[in-house]
């Protein structure tokens, strides 16, 4: 059975021959694991079931000083501490209006120039095209987190205008991506914190839900799968996510939701992707505890399909190599 076939069975809530999995790593963690194996190309060792392609243009990022980058939206990211994502520096939209601001070109040809080769290389995997920072995150990186949350109360018309502009940018990317032989699309947009939604359920339903429904609906209309990534405790809106067409939910953090209860409650409608603790077990547990958690997820959450095993985020630098190896070994032992 190929990785693609396993994922499709899991999505159909049927039991594959083994639970599919996918491992991502931050740059420091990847370097540590590569040093352990003495191999820079870890693909054969990891045996991942997903292949995820981005749609950034060739000129999307510019290093404006050592370790500090500007993206295509004009947002400045300080990567001197975190080389993978970084932290937002400053604010692009100083006032609650879009006057004078120009979005990047969603039709820039380089965004999709490498996708045919990517699809050809990974045709045995379940292929997702990814749009990161897809709505709320794109808005707050432009306006500032505190500013945007205040704007939801004080300047609602501006929030609607900003989110509509982001939506139209995304829809252009979505429709172009759907021209290719892919299995689905992955949308990254963190709405949660350790306890509940950052903006609260009422504002999520007012500002985000109708626009997410249009994005996800475009994917579903093409017969493709919708995968979302949203960190934090967002279980309050799971009925909404199912209503607007989410097929795969990631990262499924055991620190903020009971993974067994979630599978029992929503597992008939959604496939969970994640579930291995990156706040506790992987960084602070023993290899035996890592393997025990993997076995539990396989035999409980993975029962009957509807599960893609993964850490609850890209593996971070504080995870010991021995625990990364234990994770890989436990998946291979199933």
Long-range contacts (C-beta under 8 A, 24 or more apart in sequence): 2-124, 2-125, 3-47, 3-48, 3-49, 3-50, 3-124, 3-125, 3-126, 4-49, 4-123, 4-124, 4-125, 4-126, 4-127, 4-183, 6-49, 7-49, 7-50, 7-126, 7-183, 7-308, 8-126, 9-305, 10-271, 10-305, 10-306, 10-307, 10-308, 11-225, 11-247, 11-248, 11-271, 11-305, 11-306, 12-305, 13-267, 13-268, 13-271, 13-304, 13-305, 13-306, 14-304, 14-305, 15-303, 15-304, 15-305, 16-305, 18-334, 19-297, 19-298, 19-302, 19-307, 19-308, 19-309, 19-331, 19-334, 20-49, 20-50, 20-126, 20-307, 20-308, 20-309, 21-47, 21-48, 21-49, 21-308, 21-309, 21-310, 21-331, 22-48, 22-49, 22-50, 22-273, 22-308, 22-309, 22-310, 23-48, 23-310, 23-311, 23-315, 23-327, 23-328, 24-310, 24-311, 24-313, 24-314, 24-315, 25-314, 25-315, 25-324, 26-82, 26-83, 26-84, 26-314, 26-315, 26-316, 26-317, 27-83, 27-84, 28-83, 28-316, 28-317, 29-314, 29-315, 29-316, 29-317, 29-319, 29-324, 32-317, 32-321, 32-324, 33-321, 33-324, 33-325, 36-321, 36-324, 36-325, 45-328, 46-328, 47-331, 47-332, 48-125, 49-125, 49-126, 49-308, 50-125, 50-126, 50-127, 50-128, 50-308, 51-118, 51-121, 51-122, 51-125, 51-126, 51-127, 51-128, 52-127, 52-128, 52-129, 52-130, 52-186, 53-114, 53-115, 53-118, 53-127, 53-128, 53-129, 53-130, 54-129, 54-130, 54-132, 55-111, 55-112, 55-115, 55-129, 55-130, 55-131, 55-173, 55-176, 55-177, 56-111, 57-104, 57-105, 57-108, 57-110, 57-111, 58-108, 58-110, 58-113, 59-108, 59-110, 60-104, 72-104, 73-103, 73-104, 73-138, 73-141, 73-142, 74-101, 74-142, 75-141, 75-142, 84-314, 88-141, 88-144, 91-142, 91-143, 91-144, 91-147, 92-141, 92-142, 92-143, 93-142, 93-143, 93-144, 93-147, 93-162, 96-143, 96-147, 96-151, 96-154, 96-155, 96-158, 97-158, 97-161, 98-158, 98-161, 98-162, 98-165, 101-142, 103-165, 103-169, 104-169, 106-169, 106-170, 106-172, 106-173, 106-176, 107-172, 107-176, 111-173, 111-176, 112-176, 112-177, 112-180, 115-177, 115-180, 116-180, 119-180, 119-181, 119-182, 126-183, 126-184, 127-181, 127-182, 127-183, 127-184, 128-182, 128-183, 128-184, 128-185, 128-186, 128-225, 128-227, 129-177, 129-180, 129-182, 129-184, 129-185, 129-186, 130-185, 130-186, 130-187, 130-188, 131-170, 131-173, 131-174, 131-185, 131-186, 131-187, 131-188, 132-188, 133-188, 133-189, 134-166, 134-170, 134-187, 134-188, 134-189, 134-215, 135-163, 135-166, 135-167, 135-170, 135-187, 135-189, 135-208, 135-211, 135-212, 135-215, 136-189, 136-190, 136-191, 136-198, 136-199, 136-207, 136-208, 137-188, 137-189, 137-190, 138-166, 139-163, 139-166, 145-198, 149-198, 149-199, 152-199, 152-203, 152-207, 159-207, 160-207, 163-207, 163-208, 163-211, 164-211, 166-211, 167-211, 167-214, 167-215, 170-215, 171-214, 171-215, 171-218, 174-215, 174-218, 174-219, 175-218, 178-218, 178-219, 178-222, 178-224, 182-224, 183-224, 183-225, 184-219, 184-224, 184-225, 184-226, 184-227, 184-247, 184-248, 185-219, 185-224, 185-225, 185-226, 185-227, 186-227, 186-228, 186-229, 186-248, 186-250, 187-212, 187-215, 187-216, 187-226, 187-227, 187-228, 187-229, 188-228, 188-229, 188-230, 189-228, 189-229, 189-230, 190-229, 190-230, 190-231, 190-232, 191-230, 191-232, 191-234, 191-237, 192-230, 192-231, 192-232, 192-233, 192-234, 192-256, 193-232, 193-233, 194-232, 194-233, 194-255, 194-256, 195-233, 195-256, 196-232, 196-233, 196-236, 197-232, 197-233, 197-234, 197-236, 197-237, 198-232, 201-236, 201-237, 204-237, 204-240, 205-237, 205-240, 209-237, 209-240, 209-244, 212-244, 213-244, 213-245, 216-244, 216-245, 216-246, 217-244, 217-245, 219-245, 220-245, 227-273, 231-313, 232-256, 233-257, 235-262, 238-262, 238-265, 238-266, 238-270, 241-270, 242-266, 242-269, 242-270, 246-270, 247-271, 248-272, 248-273, 248-308, 249-273, 250-274, 250-308, 250-310, 251-310, 251-311, 251-312, 251-313, 252-312, 253-277, 253-278, 253-279, 253-312, 253-313, 254-312, 255-279, 255-280, 255-312, 259-297, 259-301, 260-300, 260-301, 263-300, 263-301, 263-306, 263-307, 267-301, 267-304, 267-306, 268-306, 270-306, 271-305, 271-306, 271-307, 271-308, 272-301, 272-306, 272-307, 272-308, 273-307, 273-308, 273-310, 274-308, 274-310, 274-311, 274-312, 274-313, 275-301, 275-307, 275-309, 275-310, 275-312, 276-309, 276-310, 276-311, 276-312, 276-327, 277-311, 277-312, 278-311, 278-312, 278-313, 278-315, 278-316, 278-319, 279-312, 281-323, 282-311, 282-315, 282-319, 282-323, 282-324, 282-327, 283-316, 283-318, 283-319, 283-320, 283-323, 285-323, 286-323, 287-322, 287-323, 287-325, 287-326, 288-326, 290-323, 290-326, 290-327, 290-330, 291-326, 291-327, 291-329, 291-330, 291-333, 294-327, 294-330, 294-331, 295-330, 295-334, 298-334
